[in-house]
Amino acid sequence: MGRCTAGERLPSSRRLAQHLGVSRITVTLAYSELVSNDYLYSRGGSGYYVAENAPRRPIFDDYPKGSADGIDWKRRLRKTSPERDDILRPSNWSDYRYPFIYGQSDMDLFDHANWRKCAMQAMGRKDFDSLTRDSYQHDDPMLVEYILRHILPRRGIHATPDELIITLGSQNALWMIAYLLLDQAPKTVVENPCYPGLRKIFDQMGMVVTSVDVDDDGLPPENLPADCDLVFTTPSHHAPTNATMPLARRKALLDRAEQDDFLVVEDDYEFEISFSSSPSPALKSLDRVGRVIYVSSFSKSIFPGLRLGYMVAAPELIREVRRLRAVLLRHPPSHVQRTTAYFLSLGHFDSQIHRMTRVYAQRRAIMEKGLRELDLGAVTPRASGGSSFWIKAPEGVDTFRLAMELRAQSVLIEPGQAFFARRSPDSSHYRLAYSTIPTNRISAGMDLIASALRSLSGRMYG
């Protein structure tokens, strides 16, 4: 009972009879009986289907549960990062009326129609033969060519095919870099605060890294330890503060890398979203000796579920990354690569970036006005792009508690504690993003945040 779900098509009477080893008339009579009892229905000669009122699958709680008491999973499993290190974001965030959360897409801004056309074109007969093959260590040549000829030059980067590899997003790229280099880079530096997913990679590998506090211009090169071997940084839009590293500081970081002989991993996320000025040149574009490993993705600019990115580095490193990727996952799905290649090359990507930038600028202006008028905290630092604000709450406010209270009013914010190194816990910051919340709900949502802040402050000092 319940093995088939409503609307599911059943096998033809001929196929089912052959499978069961009975006469076809027996199956036909059984189907007719089920139709008469409204368990099945027939659809115009196309077969039999399960009706809506057919018995449902039993609830899983009704099944007897197996016992694993004899297995010591704590001993067998590699230790992972604690849940408190996760960004606070419920999986059903889209059900909330005021989702001020980062890293997700507003599907009303996405070009569904042209993406679907590109997917159909990628699965057409002309491309299908090449996409069905196991490409092993190779990437889609059409996608690689577009990235090399159009995307990278916008960042001032000029690379050859042997310096580029397609990845399953930035997280996949960062993991492979860490796997290949951390053993040879005992002194690894990350920004504080920084992207929590990066810390989780180090935790999984059992590595202890050094955190260097950022300021309003991002990572200060003069504060790096003299014996560092590998530095991870987000110069275009620091995660999570959105600080943009000035050109002079970028040059100073490269000079320091040359002087102390360390490598730099540049995570160049959200560089496309810039309002008041053109994006600063990538750190990689200033690199003349190959010390910078460049990582980027299409997760923010197309949609997060695409899980497609790329890495640019010296050919020697790319060769090793390609070998490692082949062991892990062979290569990213070919049809996803080709669909993305068409979406880029036919101009849909540029149109989408233009549309997102225009709408984000409107939303940002509304939020800036609200931040000035409602006293939601200090914005540090001021940024010219991106899709979020990094805010220090009024004195004494615990932003985790604030976030929990706001959920009851269908408001989502992201408390900042997950971004900070464990040696310097911080519960005073929170992130307020505008990539997912509809423009016409921003003001009302910010009013609710302001009310919750007043209520918390009143309870603290009342």
C-alpha positions in Angstrom: 0.0 0.0 0.0 1.2 3.5 -0.8 4.1 2.3 -3.1 2.7 4.4 -5.9 1.9 8.1 -5.5 -1.0 10.1 -6.9 -0.7 10.8 -10.6 2.0 8.1 -11.2 1.7 6.1 -14.4 1.4 2.4 -14.0 3.0 -0.2 -16.4 1.0 -1.2 -19.4 -1.0 -4.4 -19.0 1.3 -6.2 -21.4 4.5 -5.3 -19.6 3.1 -6.0 -16.1 1.7 -9.4 -17.3 5.2 -10.3 -18.7 6.8 -9.2 -15.5 4.5 -11.2 -13.2 4.2 -14.2 -15.5 0.4 -14.1 -15.7 -2.0 -13.7 -18.5 -2.7 -10.2 -19.8 -6.4 -10.5 -19.2 -5.7 -11.0 -15.5 -3.9 -7.7 -15.3 -6.6 -6.0 -17.4 -9.3 -7.2 -15.1 -7.4 -6.1 -12.0 -6.9 -2.6 -13.5 -10.6 -2.4 -14.3 -11.5 -3.3 -10.8 -9.1 -0.7 -9.4 -10.6 1.9 -11.7 -14.2 1.0 -10.6 -13.1 1.6 -7.0 -11.5 5.0 -7.8 -8.0 3.8 -7.0 -6.9 4.3 -10.7 -8.1 6.2 -13.7 -7.6 5.8 -17.4 -6.3 8.7 -19.5 -7.3 8.7 -23.1 -5.5 5.6 -24.2 -2.2 6.6 -22.7 -2.5 4.2 -19.8 -3.6 3.9 -16.2 -2.7 6.4 -13.4 -2.9 6.4 -9.6 -6.0 8.4 -8.5 -5.8 11.2 -5.9 -7.8 9.2 -3.3 -5.6 6.1 -3.5 -4.2 4.9 -0.2 -1.2 6.9 0.9 2.2 5.6 2.0 2.3 5.1 5.8 4.0 7.7 7.9 7.6 6.7 8.4 7.2 6.9 12.2 5.0 3.9 11.9 7.8 1.7 10.7 9.9 -0.2 13.2 13.3 1.5 13.6 16.5 -0.4 13.5 19.0 -0.2 16.3 22.6 1.0 15.9 23.4 0.7 19.6 26.3 -1.6 18.8 28.1 0.9 16.6 30.3 3.6 18.1 29.9 6.3 15.4 31.8 8.9 17.4 34.9 6.7 17.1 34.4 5.9 13.4 33.4 9.3 12.1 35.8 12.3 11.4 34.8 15.2 13.6 32.9 18.0 11.8 32.5 21.6 12.8 29.9 22.3 15.5 26.5 23.6 14.4 27.0 26.9 16.2 29.5 27.8 13.5 26.8 27.7 10.8 25.2 30.9 9.5 21.7 31.1 11.1 19.4 30.5 8.2 16.3 28.2 8.2 15.9 26.0 5.2 12.4 27.3 4.6 13.6 30.9 4.5 11.4 31.7 1.4 8.3 31.2 3.6 9.2 34.2 5.7 7.8 37.6 4.7 10.9 39.6 5.4 14.0 37.5 4.4 17.0 39.8 4.9 19.3 36.9 4.1 22.4 36.7 2.0 23.5 34.4 -0.8 20.1 33.4 -2.1 18.4 34.5 -5.3 15.3 36.5 -6.0 13.8 34.3 -8.7 11.7 37.2 -10.0 14.9 38.7 -11.3 16.1 35.5 -13.0 15.6 35.0 -16.8 13.8 31.7 -16.6 12.7 31.7 -20.2 16.1 32.1 -21.7 17.8 29.8 -19.3 15.3 27.1 -20.4 16.1 27.8 -24.0 19.8 27.5 -23.3 19.2 24.2 -21.5 17.2 22.9 -24.5 19.9 24.0 -26.9 22.5 22.3 -24.8 20.5 19.0 -24.9 19.9 19.3 -28.7 21.3 16.8 -31.1 24.2 19.0 -32.2 25.7 19.1 -28.6 24.3 15.9 -27.1 26.9 13.5 -28.4 29.8 15.4 -26.8 27.9 15.9 -23.6 27.1 12.3 -23.0 30.8 11.3 -22.9 32.9 11.0 -19.8 35.1 14.1 -20.2 37.4 12.8 -17.4 39.8 15.7 -16.7 38.5 18.1 -19.3 36.0 21.0 -19.1 33.5 22.3 -21.6 35.6 24.1 -24.3 32.8 26.6 -25.0 32.5 27.6 -21.4 36.3 27.8 -20.9 36.7 30.0 -24.0 34.0 32.4 -22.8 35.5 32.8 -19.4 39.0 33.3 -20.8 37.9 35.8 -23.5 35.2 37.8 -21.7 34.8 37.2 -18.0 38.5 37.3 -16.9 39.5 40.3 -19.0 36.8 42.3 -17.2 38.8 41.7 -14.0 42.1 42.6 -15.8 43.1 38.9 -15.9 44.6 37.2 -18.9 45.0 33.5 -18.8 45.4 30.4 -21.0 43.4 27.2 -20.9 46.0 25.4 -18.9 45.6 28.0 -16.2 41.9 27.5 -15.7 39.7 24.8 -14.3 35.9 24.6 -13.8 34.8 23.8 -10.2 31.5 23.1 -8.4 31.4 26.6 -7.0 33.9 28.4 -4.8 33.6 26.1 -1.9 34.8 23.2 -4.0 37.7 25.2 -5.3 38.7 26.4 -1.8 38.6 22.8 -0.5 40.8 21.5 -3.3 43.3 24.3 -2.7 43.4 23.6 1.0 43.8 19.8 0.4 46.7 20.3 -1.9 48.5 23.1 -0.1 47.9 23.1 3.6 50.4 20.3 4.4 53.0 22.4 2.7 51.7 25.7 4.3 51.7 25.2 8.1 51.2 28.9 8.7 47.9 29.7 7.0 46.2 33.1 7.5 42.5 33.9 7.1 40.6 37.2 7.7 38.6 37.8 10.9 35.7 37.9 10.5 35.6 35.6 7.5 33.3 33.3 5.5 32.4 30.4 7.8 32.5 27.8 5.1 36.3 28.4 4.8 36.8 27.7 8.5 34.9 24.5 8.1 37.3 23.3 5.5 40.2 23.8 8.0 38.2 22.1 10.8 37.6 19.0 8.6 41.3 18.8 7.8 42.3 19.3 11.4 44.3 22.4 10.6 44.7 25.4 13.0 45.0 28.7 11.1 45.9 32.2 12.1 43.2 34.9 12.0 44.1 38.5 11.2 41.5 41.2 12.0 40.3 43.3 9.1 39.7 47.0 9.1 37.6 49.3 6.9 39.9 48.6 3.9 40.0 44.8 4.4 43.0 42.7 5.3 46.0 44.8 6.5 49.2 43.4 4.9 51.4 44.9 7.7 49.6 42.7 10.3 50.4 39.4 8.6 52.9 37.2 10.5 56.3 37.1 9.0 56.4 33.4 8.6 53.0 32.9 6.9 52.9 30.5 3.9 49.3 30.9 2.6 46.8 33.8 2.9 43.1 33.6 2.0 41.4 37.0 1.3 38.3 38.5 -0.3 39.6 41.9 -1.6 36.7 42.9 -3.9 34.0 42.5 -1.2 35.3 41.3 2.1 33.1 38.6 3.6 31.1 39.6 5.5 31.8 43.4 6.0 31.8 44.2 2.2 35.0 46.3 2.6 36.8 46.8 -0.7 40.6 46.6 -0.5 42.1 49.8 -2.1 44.6 49.4 -5.0 47.5 50.6 -2.9 46.8 47.9 -0.3 46.5 45.2 -3.0 49.9 46.2 -4.3 51.3 46.2 -0.7 49.9 42.7 -0.2 51.6 41.4 -3.3 54.9 43.1 -2.4 54.7 41.4 1.0 53.9 38.0 -0.6 57.0 38.4 -2.8 59.2 39.5 0.2 58.1 36.7 2.5 57.5 34.0 -0.2 53.8 33.2 0.5 50.8 32.4 -1.8 47.5 34.3 -1.8 44.1 32.8 -2.5 41.7 35.5 -3.8 38.0 34.7 -3.5 36.6 37.3 -5.9 32.9 36.9 -5.2 30.2 39.5 -6.1 32.6 41.6 -8.1 29.8 42.1 -10.7 27.6 44.0 -8.2 29.0 47.5 -8.1 26.9 50.7 -8.0 28.9 53.9 -7.7 32.0 52.9 -9.6 33.6 50.3 -11.8 34.9 47.2 -9.9 38.5 47.5 -8.7 41.0 45.3 -10.6 41.3 41.8 -9.3 44.4 41.1 -7.1 45.2 38.4 -9.7 45.4 41.1 -12.4 48.3 42.7 -10.5 50.2 39.4 -10.0 53.2 39.1 -12.3 54.8 35.9 -10.9 51.8 33.6 -10.3 51.5 33.9 -6.5 47.8 34.6 -6.6 45.3 31.7 -6.9 42.0 33.2 -8.2 38.6 31.8 -7.3 35.2 32.9 -8.5 31.7 31.5 -9.2 28.4 32.1 -10.8 26.4 31.3 -7.6 25.6 34.9 -6.8 25.3 36.2 -10.4 23.2 33.3 -11.9 21.7 31.3 -9.0 23.2 29.4 -6.0 21.9 26.0 -7.0 24.0 26.1 -10.2 27.1 25.2 -8.2 29.5 26.2 -10.9 32.7 28.2 -10.5 36.3 28.4 -11.7 39.8 28.7 -10.6 42.8 30.5 -12.2 46.3 29.7 -11.2 49.7 28.6 -12.4 49.6 25.6 -14.7 51.5 23.4 -12.2 48.8 23.9 -9.6 45.9 23.5 -12.1 47.3 20.2 -13.2 47.2 18.8 -9.6 43.8 20.3 -9.0 42.5 18.6 -12.2 43.9 15.2 -11.0 42.3 15.7 -7.6 38.9 16.7 -9.1 39.0 13.6 -11.3 39.2 11.4 -8.2 36.5 13.3 -6.3 33.8 13.9 -9.0 35.4 13.4 -12.5 34.1 16.8 -13.7 31.1 19.1 -13.2 28.1 17.9 -15.2 28.6 18.5 -18.9 25.1 19.7 -19.7 25.2 22.2 -16.8 28.5 23.6 -18.2 27.1 23.8 -21.8 23.9 25.4 -20.7 25.8 28.1 -18.7 28.1 28.6 -21.8 25.1 29.4 -23.9 23.6 31.6 -21.3 26.8 33.6 -21.1 27.6 33.7 -24.8 24.1 34.7 -26.0 24.1 37.8 -23.8 21.6 36.7 -21.2 24.1 36.8 -18.3 25.0 40.4 -19.0 21.4 41.3 -19.1 20.8 39.6 -15.8 23.7 41.4 -14.1 22.3 44.7 -15.4 18.8 43.9 -14.1 20.2 42.7 -10.7 22.4 45.8 -10.3 19.5 48.2 -11.1 17.1 46.5 -8.6 19.8 46.0 -5.9 20.6 49.7 -6.2 17.0 50.6 -5.5 16.8 48.2 -2.6 20.1 49.5 -1.2 18.9 53.1 -1.3 15.8 52.2 0.6 17.8 50.3 3.2 20.4 53.1 3.6 17.5 55.6 4.3 16.1 53.2 6.9 19.4 52.7 8.5 19.9 56.4 8.9 16.4 57.0 10.3 15.7 53.9 12.4 19.0 53.6 14.4 19.5 49.9 13.6 23.2 50.2 14.3 26.4 51.3 12.8 27.2 50.2 9.2 30.9 49.3 8.9 32.3 50.1 6.5 30.6 51.9 3.6 30.7 49.8 0.5 29.9 50.7 -3.2 28.4 47.3 -4.1 27.5 43.9 -3.0 24.1 42.7 -1.8 24.2 43.2 2.0 25.1 45.5 4.9 27.3 44.5 7.9 25.9 46.2 11.0 27.1 46.6 14.6 24.0 46.6 16.7 23.4 49.1 19.5 25.5 48.6 22.6 24.6 45.5 24.6 22.3 43.8 22.0 22.9 40.1 21.4 22.2 39.7 17.7 21.5 35.9 18.1 18.7 36.7 20.5 17.5 39.5 18.2 17.3 37.1 15.3 15.4 34.6 17.3 12.8 37.2 18.4 12.4 38.5 14.9 11.6 35.1 13.5 8.3 35.1 15.4 7.4 38.2 13.2 8.5 36.5 10.0 11.7 38.5 9.8 15.0 36.9 9.1 18.4 38.5 9.8 21.8 36.8 10.1 23.6 37.2 13.4 27.3 37.6 12.9 28.8 35.2 15.5 29.5 32.5 12.9 31.9 34.7 11.0 34.3 35.4 13.8 37.3 33.3 15.0 36.5 31.3 18.1 39.3 33.1 20.0 37.3 36.4 19.5 33.6 35.6 19.8 31.3 38.5 18.8 27.6 38.6 19.2 27.2 42.4 18.4 27.1 42.3 14.6 24.5 41.1 12.1 24.2 41.0 8.3 21.2 42.5 6.5 20.9 41.5 2.9 18.7 42.7 0.1 19.1 40.1 -2.6 16.0 38.1 -1.7 13.6 40.4 0.0 11.0 42.1 -2.4 11.6 45.9 -2.7 8.1 46.8 -1.4 8.6 44.9 1.9 12.0 46.4 2.9 10.7 49.4 4.8 8.1 47.4 6.8 10.7 44.7 7.6 13.2 47.3 8.9 10.5 48.9 11.0 10.0 45.5 12.7 13.8 45.2 13.3 13.8 48.7 14.8 10.9 47.8 17.1 12.6 44.6 18.2 15.9 46.5 19.0 14.0 49.0 21.1 12.2 46.3 23.0 15.5 44.5 23.7 17.2 47.7 24.8 14.3 48.6 27.0 14.4 45.2 28.8 18.2 45.6 29.3 18.1 49.1 30.7 14.5 49.3 32.0 
